[in-house]
Each structure stands twice: as structure tokens, then as C-alpha cells.
Amino acid sequence: MNQISFDFEGGRSRSGRPREHHSGGHRLFFALCPPGAVERQAASISCDYGKAFSLSAKPRLTTLHVMIIGIDDYQELPEDAVFAARQAGATVEGAPIAITFDRIMSFRREGKARPLVLCGEGGRKALTRLHVQLGVGMHNAGLRHNIRRDFTPHMTLLYDRKTVPPTSLDAHVSWTASEFLLVHSLLGKTEHRIIDRWPLLG
């Protein structure tokens, strides 16, 4: 597989160096996607906080998601990686996950635009369990398992140089996820393609 270094929401490489974003590549990851009503709520929150903190970046509302675990970045998308990812996804058994984000904040990224995210504790245990299940499945299928001790479920609204301090939301962002997705992201194009999906049935 022809791999390049990858960055999943500002992560770090195994050497400890910050990963870089790449334009024109392909990214695979597992994620949950919010329903339309939540997307509209997120759009309103993005606009409100963008104005309040004079942010210049525009919200990335067409690709809103909660990343469960990243697979890798590639110059060309390899069929064997997609096949292995599908194998990993098929191993998961889990119930629907009730998610609640009650805070908004900027994540730190040295020298780069910072992700403005929604986050919270609602559903964190179940999301972490799904993160680990998929990581084990990926490892067994021959992929990097990428399980992170600092896994923090969140939904990125935009990237901006200015920082928004941790703030409690007046209205929580909540929904119940009944499926998870294997997503192919075209880097630099703000385009996501759903490759496969699996239900969370309980």
C-alpha cells in the first residue's frame, strides 16, 4: 500500500512529531454522521460563535462527523485497504449510541489553525468502546489499529487561528447514532464518500 503520513484531527505520528495535512490525497476512517436537524443546529452554533469571537473561517458543515477511528492516508486509495476496513467494520457488535455534546472549544495545534469542536461526556464510554472494537478489528485485518488512549469524541465545526475557550452550550447537541460509516475523504476538496455502513442494533 502506498502510504503517506496522516493527520486525524491534529494527531501525532508514532515518532511524536505532528502529522501534516495533505492536499490531493485520500483518507479512510470510521465515523458517525449527525442527522439533518443536528447539522442545522451546528450551523447555528458555528455562526454564533464565529461572530462572537471574530472567526474568519467558514464552517465545514457539509462534512460534519464524529470520527471513531482513523485508518490511514494514501496517495491512491488501495483496494486491499478498503477490503480490510470492511472486514474490520463487520466485526463490530454494538447498541445505538446516545451522544450529547454540551461544550464548545478550540483544540490546540501548534502553528496551525485550530479545530473548533463540539464535545462532551454524553455517550463517551460507548464511543470509546466502539473505537477500541474497530481498532482491534483493524489490527486483525492487517491495518494499523490506531487505538488512542487520549481518544476524545468530538465534532469539528471549522478551523481558525483564533481560539475559543471551553464554553458550556446553552442548548446541548444530542442525537442517537444507529449506524457507523466507513468514509473516504478526498483531501483538500471537502468531500466525503460513504463506502459502507453498519447498523448499531444492540
C-alpha atoms as a printed R data frame, in Angstrom:
    type eleno elety resid chain resno       x      y      z
1   ATOM     1    CA   MET     A     1   0.000  0.000  0.000
2   ATOM     2    CA   ASN     A     2   1.313  3.435 -0.953
3   ATOM     3    CA   GLN     A     3   1.012  5.377  2.289
4   ATOM     4    CA   ILE     A     4   1.783  8.923  3.345
5   ATOM     5    CA   SER     A     5   1.726 10.381  6.830
6   ATOM     6    CA   PHE     A     6  -1.726 11.184  8.113
7   ATOM     7    CA   ASP     A     7  -3.454 13.614 10.418
8   ATOM     8    CA   PHE     A     8  -6.738 12.763 12.078
9   ATOM     9    CA   GLU     A     9  -7.896 15.949 13.793
10  ATOM    10    CA   GLY     A    10  -4.434 17.147 14.690
11  ATOM    11    CA   GLY     A    11  -2.964 13.840 15.829
12  ATOM    12    CA   ARG     A    12   0.682 12.902 16.139
13  ATOM    13    CA   SER     A    13   2.837 10.342 14.432
14  ATOM    14    CA   ARG     A    14   4.346  7.449 16.337
15  ATOM    15    CA   SER     A    15   7.595  9.419 16.468
16  ATOM    16    CA   GLY     A    16   5.758 12.150 18.371
17  ATOM    17    CA   ARG     A    17   6.022 14.718 15.559
18  ATOM    18    CA   PRO     A    18   2.817 16.478 14.479
19  ATOM    19    CA   ARG     A    19   1.204 14.945 11.439
20  ATOM    20    CA   GLU     A    20   0.701 17.161  8.422
21  ATOM    21    CA   HIS     A    21  -2.447 17.722  6.353
22  ATOM    22    CA   HIS     A    22  -2.131 16.757  2.694
23  ATOM    23    CA   SER     A    23  -3.994 18.182 -0.251
24  ATOM    24    CA   GLY     A    24  -4.927 15.829 -3.057
25  ATOM    25    CA   GLY     A    25  -4.723 12.541 -1.167
26  ATOM    26    CA   HIS     A    26  -7.255 10.043  0.112
27  ATOM    27    CA   ARG     A    27  -8.225  9.327  3.709
28  ATOM    28    CA   LEU     A    28 -10.128  6.381  5.166
29  ATOM    29    CA   PHE     A    29 -11.808  6.491  8.551
30  ATOM    30    CA   PHE     A    30 -14.766  5.192 10.540
31  ATOM    31    CA   ALA     A    31 -17.258  7.779 11.754
32  ATOM    32    CA   LEU     A    32 -20.749  8.621 12.913
33  ATOM    33    CA   CYS     A    33 -22.679 11.286 10.999
34  ATOM    34    CA   PRO     A    34 -25.351 13.502 12.571
35  ATOM    35    CA   PRO     A    35 -28.896 13.836 11.194
36  ATOM    36    CA   GLY     A    36 -30.038 16.946  9.359
37  ATOM    37    CA   ALA     A    37 -31.558 18.608 12.424
38  ATOM    38    CA   VAL     A    38 -28.233 18.361 14.250
39  ATOM    39    CA   GLU     A    39 -26.382 19.739 11.207
40  ATOM    40    CA   ARG     A    40 -28.673 22.773 11.250
41  ATOM    41    CA   GLN     A    41 -28.151 23.222 14.987
42  ATOM    42    CA   ALA     A    42 -24.383 23.011 14.473
43  ATOM    43    CA   ALA     A    43 -24.619 25.604 11.703
44  ATOM    44    CA   SER     A    44 -26.365 27.999 14.063
45  ATOM    45    CA   ILE     A    45 -23.775 27.412 16.779
46  ATOM    46    CA   SER     A    46 -20.929 27.932 14.297
47  ATOM    47    CA   CYS     A    47 -22.390 31.242 13.153
48  ATOM    48    CA   ASP     A    48 -22.987 32.471 16.703
49  ATOM    49    CA   TYR     A    49 -19.503 31.663 17.953
50  ATOM    50    CA   GLY     A    50 -17.885 32.789 14.723
51  ATOM    51    CA   LYS     A    51 -19.388 36.239 15.238
52  ATOM    52    CA   ALA     A    52 -18.750 36.309 18.995
53  ATOM    53    CA   PHE     A    53 -15.027 35.522 18.595
54  ATOM    54    CA   SER     A    54 -14.493 37.224 15.210
55  ATOM    55    CA   LEU     A    55 -13.520 33.975 13.492
56  ATOM    56    CA   SER     A    56 -12.692 34.250  9.799
57  ATOM    57    CA   ALA     A    57 -13.078 30.588  8.827
58  ATOM    58    CA   LYS     A    58 -16.290 29.207  7.378
59  ATOM    59    CA   PRO     A    59 -17.992 26.166  8.964
60  ATOM    60    CA   ARG     A    60 -17.377 22.789  7.273
61  ATOM    61    CA   LEU     A    61 -20.987 21.757  7.630
62  ATOM    62    CA   THR     A    62 -21.175 19.543  4.523
63  ATOM    63    CA   THR     A    63 -18.800 17.028  6.119
64  ATOM    64    CA   LEU     A    64 -19.808 17.045  9.782
65  ATOM    65    CA   HIS     A    65 -18.951 13.813 11.543
66  ATOM    66    CA   VAL     A    66 -17.700 12.250 14.750
67  ATOM    67    CA   MET     A    67 -14.570 10.324 13.851
68  ATOM    68    CA   ILE     A    68 -14.396  6.997 15.664
69  ATOM    69    CA   ILE     A    69 -11.007  5.908 14.391
70  ATOM    70    CA   GLY     A    70  -8.742  6.857 11.510
71  ATOM    71    CA   ILE     A    71  -7.377  4.192  9.192
72  ATOM    72    CA   ASP     A    72  -4.728  5.935  7.078
73  ATOM    73    CA   ASP     A    73  -3.969  8.442  4.307
74  ATOM    74    CA   TYR     A    74  -2.958  7.342  0.813
75  ATOM    75    CA   GLN     A    75  -1.700  8.879 -2.417
76  ATOM    76    CA   GLU     A    76  -4.024  6.471 -4.257
77  ATOM    77    CA   LEU     A    77  -6.822  4.608 -2.497
78  ATOM    78    CA   PRO     A    78  -5.803  0.914 -2.343
79  ATOM    79    CA   GLU     A    79  -8.470 -1.760 -2.771
80  ATOM    80    CA   ASP     A    80  -6.837 -4.014 -0.184
81  ATOM    81    CA   ALA     A    81  -7.130 -1.308  2.482
82  ATOM    82    CA   VAL     A    82 -10.812 -0.818  1.695
83  ATOM    83    CA   PHE     A    83 -11.374 -4.595  1.830
84  ATOM    84    CA   ALA     A    84  -9.571 -4.858  5.188
85  ATOM    85    CA   ALA     A    85 -11.532 -1.913  6.584
86  ATOM    86    CA   ARG     A    86 -14.794 -3.577  5.575
87  ATOM    87    CA   GLN     A    87 -13.651 -6.737  7.326
88  ATOM    88    CA   ALA     A    88 -12.947 -4.715 10.485
89  ATOM    89    CA   GLY     A    89 -16.312 -2.956 10.343
90  ATOM    90    CA   ALA     A    90 -18.177 -6.243 10.005
91  ATOM    91    CA   THR     A    91 -16.729 -7.496 13.312
92  ATOM    92    CA   VAL     A    92 -18.423 -4.832 15.438
93  ATOM    93    CA   GLU     A    93 -21.471 -5.526 17.564
94  ATOM    94    CA   GLY     A    94 -22.983 -2.651 19.469
95  ATOM    95    CA   ALA     A    95 -26.160 -0.872 20.509
96  ATOM    96    CA   PRO     A    96 -27.307  2.563 19.326
97  ATOM    97    CA   ILE     A    97 -25.257  5.320 20.973
98  ATOM    98    CA   ALA     A    98 -26.882  8.350 22.619
99  ATOM    99    CA   ILE     A    99 -24.497 11.261 22.041
100 ATOM   100    CA   THR     A   100 -24.597 14.607 23.823
101 ATOM   101    CA   PHE     A   101 -22.169 17.463 23.225
102 ATOM   102    CA   ASP     A   102 -22.531 20.191 25.838
103 ATOM   103    CA   ARG     A   103 -19.327 22.202 25.284
104 ATOM   104    CA   ILE     A   104 -17.597 24.106 22.520
105 ATOM   105    CA   MET     A   105 -13.865 24.796 22.483
106 ATOM   106    CA   SER     A   106 -10.758 25.050 20.330
107 ATOM   107    CA   PHE     A   107  -8.283 22.169 20.344
108 ATOM   108    CA   ARG     A   108  -4.619 23.133 20.470
109 ATOM   109    CA   ARG     A   109  -2.447 22.723 17.378
110 ATOM   110    CA   GLU     A   110   0.921 24.440 17.415
111 ATOM   111    CA   GLY     A   111   1.494 26.752 14.478
112 ATOM   112    CA   LYS     A   112  -1.731 25.802 12.678
113 ATOM   113    CA   ALA     A   113  -5.371 26.724 12.523
114 ATOM   114    CA   ARG     A   114  -7.146 25.165 15.482
115 ATOM   115    CA   PRO     A   115 -10.212 22.943 15.252
116 ATOM   116    CA   LEU     A   116 -13.323 24.468 16.819
117 ATOM   117    CA   VAL     A   117 -15.200 21.466 18.169
118 ATOM   118    CA   LEU     A   118 -18.308 20.335 19.992
119 ATOM   119    CA   CYS     A   119 -17.548 17.806 22.710
120 ATOM   120    CA   GLY     A   120 -18.928 16.321 25.935
121 ATOM   121    CA   GLU     A   121 -19.237 13.246 28.072
122 ATOM   122    CA   GLY     A   122 -22.617 12.019 26.825
123 ATOM   123    CA   GLY     A   123 -22.004  8.692 25.101
124 ATOM   124    CA   ARG     A   124 -18.257  8.790 25.666
125 ATOM   125    CA   LYS     A   125 -17.991  5.293 27.145
126 ATOM   126    CA   ALA     A   126 -19.923  3.718 24.275
127 ATOM   127    CA   LEU     A   127 -17.954  5.706 21.689
128 ATOM   128    CA   THR     A   128 -14.677  4.653 23.296
129 ATOM   129    CA   ARG     A   129 -15.826  1.022 23.255
130 ATOM   130    CA   LEU     A   130 -16.587  1.345 19.516
131 ATOM   131    CA   HIS     A   131 -13.189  2.989 18.991
132 ATOM   132    CA   VAL     A   132 -11.452  0.037 20.645
133 ATOM   133    CA   GLN     A   133 -13.574 -2.590 18.852
134 ATOM   134    CA   LEU     A   134 -12.738 -1.108 15.478
135 ATOM   135    CA   GLY     A   135  -9.076 -0.735 16.405
136 ATOM   136    CA   VAL     A   136  -8.848 -4.421 17.293
137 ATOM   137    CA   GLY     A   137 -10.743 -5.378 14.125
138 ATOM   138    CA   MET     A   138  -8.400 -3.239 12.031
139 ATOM   139    CA   HIS     A   139  -5.344 -4.833 13.606
140 ATOM   140    CA   ASN     A   140  -6.725 -8.328 12.975
141 ATOM   141    CA   ALA     A   141  -7.425 -7.381  9.339
142 ATOM   142    CA   GLY     A   142  -3.835 -6.256  8.812
143 ATOM   143    CA   LEU     A   143  -4.334 -2.497  9.232
144 ATOM   144    CA   ARG     A   144  -2.869 -0.187 11.852
145 ATOM   145    CA   HIS     A   145  -5.121 -0.474 14.892
146 ATOM   146    CA   ASN     A   146  -4.640  3.227 15.815
147 ATOM   147    CA   ILE     A   147  -6.239  2.869 19.258
148 ATOM   148    CA   ARG     A   148  -5.571  6.055 21.232
149 ATOM   149    CA   ARG     A   149  -5.542  6.434 24.987
150 ATOM   150    CA   ASP     A   150  -6.443 10.101 24.561
151 ATOM   151    CA   PHE     A   151  -9.447  9.394 22.315
152 ATOM   152    CA   THR     A   152 -11.809 12.344 22.753
153 ATOM   153    CA   PRO     A   153 -15.128 12.148 20.877
154 ATOM   154    CA   HIS     A   154 -15.888 15.456 19.180
155 ATOM   155    CA   MET     A   155 -17.364 17.073 16.080
156 ATOM   156    CA   THR     A   156 -15.242 19.662 14.269
157 ATOM   157    CA   LEU     A   157 -17.115 22.735 13.026
158 ATOM   158    CA   LEU     A   158 -14.257 24.692 11.448
159 ATOM   159    CA   TYR     A   159 -10.543 25.534 11.682
160 ATOM   160    CA   ASP     A   160  -9.408 29.027 12.683
161 ATOM   161    CA   ARG     A   161  -6.268 30.691 14.009
162 ATOM   162    CA   LYS     A   162  -8.239 32.324 16.809
163 ATOM   163    CA   THR     A   163  -9.047 30.371 19.961
164 ATOM   164    CA   VAL     A   164 -12.435 29.818 21.552
165 ATOM   165    CA   PRO     A   165 -12.083 28.917 25.245
166 ATOM   166    CA   PRO     A   166 -14.058 25.953 26.664
167 ATOM   167    CA   THR     A   167 -17.647 27.142 26.988
168 ATOM   168    CA   SER     A   168 -20.846 25.376 28.029
169 ATOM   169    CA   LEU     A   169 -23.572 25.395 25.389
170 ATOM   170    CA   ASP     A   170 -26.952 26.843 26.303
171 ATOM   171    CA   ALA     A   171 -28.642 24.110 24.257
172 ATOM   172    CA   HIS     A   172 -26.950 20.715 24.146
173 ATOM   173    CA   VAL     A   173 -26.376 18.987 20.796
174 ATOM   174    CA   SER     A   174 -27.830 15.479 21.075
175 ATOM   175    CA   TRP     A   175 -28.825 12.567 18.865
176 ATOM   176    CA   THR     A   176 -28.818  8.778 18.869
177 ATOM   177    CA   ALA     A   177 -26.464  7.155 16.351
178 ATOM   178    CA   SER     A   178 -27.939  3.962 14.906
179 ATOM   179    CA   GLU     A   179 -25.119  3.205 12.467
180 ATOM   180    CA   PHE     A   180 -21.448  3.842 11.812
181 ATOM   181    CA   LEU     A   181 -19.817  4.502  8.463
182 ATOM   182    CA   LEU     A   182 -16.640  3.786  6.535
183 ATOM   183    CA   VAL     A   183 -15.792  7.127  4.927
184 ATOM   184    CA   HIS     A   184 -13.471  8.024  2.062
185 ATOM   185    CA   SER     A   185 -12.372 11.656  2.277
186 ATOM   186    CA   LEU     A   186 -10.878 13.454 -0.724
187 ATOM   187    CA   LEU     A   187  -8.280 15.626  0.961
188 ATOM   188    CA   GLY     A   188  -8.321 19.278  0.041
189 ATOM   189    CA   LYS     A   189 -11.761 19.013 -1.582
190 ATOM   190    CA   THR     A   190 -14.051 18.904  1.487
191 ATOM   191    CA   GLU     A   191 -15.775 15.873  0.024
192 ATOM   192    CA   HIS     A   192 -16.746 12.677  1.823
193 ATOM   193    CA   ARG     A   193 -17.891  9.471  0.153
194 ATOM   194    CA   ILE     A   194 -19.563  6.723  2.165
195 ATOM   195    CA   ILE     A   195 -18.059  3.364  1.228
196 ATOM   196    CA   ASP     A   196 -20.020  1.154  3.636
197 ATOM   197    CA   ARG     A   197 -22.237  1.337  6.703
198 ATOM   198    CA   TRP     A   198 -23.160 -0.976  9.561
199 ATOM   199    CA   PRO     A   199 -26.136 -0.759 11.923
200 ATOM   200    CA   LEU     A   200 -25.841 -0.437 15.681
201 ATOM   201    CA   LEU     A   201 -28.697 -2.706 16.702
202 ATOM   202    CA   GLY     A   202 -27.987 -3.672 20.281
